[in-house]
Amino acid sequence: QVQLVESGGGFVQAGGSLRLSCAASGSTSSTINYIGWYRQAPGKQRELVATISFIRGTTNYADSVKGRFTISRDNAKTTTYLQMNSLKPEDTAVYSCKLSALWGAEYWGQGTQVTVSS
């Protein structure tokens, strides 16, 4: 059973930084297609923040976070990180990670709250 656990959320002032972690258990890096970070703010639809391919190592970012956020991975631990710098109040949301397996299944973590004050 694949499980994802996010951590690292919290409260930070605008301009600050946070690093989120997404630890995947029950899966090895060789079975992962990609892992993505998504966020959902109150009253808004969930949106893609960033993805990283476990096959090619390529990354993809939403325009709103390019240059501020960095997604990375630790293959040995199947852990994915989201380094968030220069945070803005509009980054406030619940951040969740999603694992897309090579066989098509998708798994979600429970989410972690990020709150950025102005």
PyMOL commands that set and color helices and strands:
alter all, ss='L'
color gray80, all
select helices_A, chain A and resi 29-31+75-77+89-91
alter helices_A, ss='H'
color red, helices_A
select strands_A, chain A and resi 3-7+10-13+18-25+32-40+47-53+59-61+69-74+79-84+93-101+106-108+112-117
alter strands_A, ss='S'
color yellow, strands_A
deselect
rebuild
show_as cartoon
